Amino acid sequence: MTLKEVGIVIGKKLVTSSTTVRRSLVYVSFEGTEIKDKSLLLGAFGQGHTVGQAKADYCRKLRGEILVTDAQWSTRNETQLPPRITVR
């Protein structure tokens, strides 16, 4: 499954942001999502010096995890992600 396909399944857009403090970093994550770790919800994002590196990092962090969308709303949904997620 690709990162784009994950976005389609969960109905969320991939958000990209960057910083120029000290060293320039790019961050990516799906809007309104968290990873479920037992009874905790953890924020997750990918980071890198390029968008491609940030996406690859995010793929590694999402593999096999339960992705929770809209955790505090009636539209909450949990999606078990596959063990292999790729950028393309």
C-alpha positions in Angstrom: 0.0 0.0 0.0 1.3 3.5 -0.8 1.1 6.6 1.4 -1.4 8.0 -1.1 -3.6 4.9 -0.8 -3.6 5.2 3.0 -4.8 8.8 2.6 -7.7 7.6 0.3 -8.7 4.8 2.7 -8.8 7.1 5.8 -10.1 10.1 3.9 -7.4 12.5 5.0 -4.9 14.8 3.3 -1.2 14.6 3.8 0.0 17.9 5.3 3.5 19.2 4.7 5.2 21.9 6.8 8.8 23.0 7.2 11.1 25.0 9.5 14.2 27.0 8.9 15.3 27.1 12.5 18.9 25.9 12.7 18.7 23.3 10.0 15.9 23.1 7.5 13.5 20.2 8.1 10.3 19.1 6.4 7.5 17.4 8.3 4.6 15.4 6.9 1.5 13.8 8.5 -2.1 13.1 7.8 -4.4 15.8 9.2 -6.4 14.8 12.3 -4.7 11.4 12.9 -2.9 9.7 15.7 -1.4 6.3 16.3 -3.0 4.0 18.8 -0.5 2.4 21.3 -2.5 0.2 23.7 -4.7 2.8 25.5 -2.7 5.9 24.4 -2.9 8.0 21.3 0.4 9.2 20.0 1.0 12.0 17.4 3.1 10.8 14.5 4.9 12.6 11.7 7.7 12.0 9.3 10.7 14.3 9.1 13.6 14.8 6.8 15.6 17.3 4.8 13.4 16.8 1.8 9.7 16.0 1.3 10.7 12.6 0.0 12.8 11.8 3.1 10.0 13.0 5.4 7.5 10.7 3.5 9.8 7.7 3.8 10.2 8.3 7.5 6.5 8.6 8.0 5.9 5.3 6.1 8.3 3.6 8.5 6.4 5.0 11.5 3.0 4.0 10.2 3.8 0.4 9.2 1.5 -2.1 11.0 0.1 0.5 13.3 -3.5 1.4 14.1 -4.2 4.9 12.7 -7.0 6.8 14.5 -8.8 9.6 12.7 -10.9 12.3 14.4 -10.2 10.8 17.8 -12.4 13.2 19.8 -15.3 13.3 17.4 -18.3 11.1 16.6 -16.6 10.4 13.2 -13.7 8.6 15.0 -12.3 5.7 13.0 -9.6 3.2 13.6 -7.7 1.7 10.7 -5.2 -1.2 10.9 -2.4 -0.3 8.5 -0.5 -3.0 6.6 3.1 -4.0 7.5 4.3 -2.5 4.3 3.7 1.1 3.3 5.7 2.8 0.6 6.0 6.3 -0.7 5.1 5.2 -4.2 
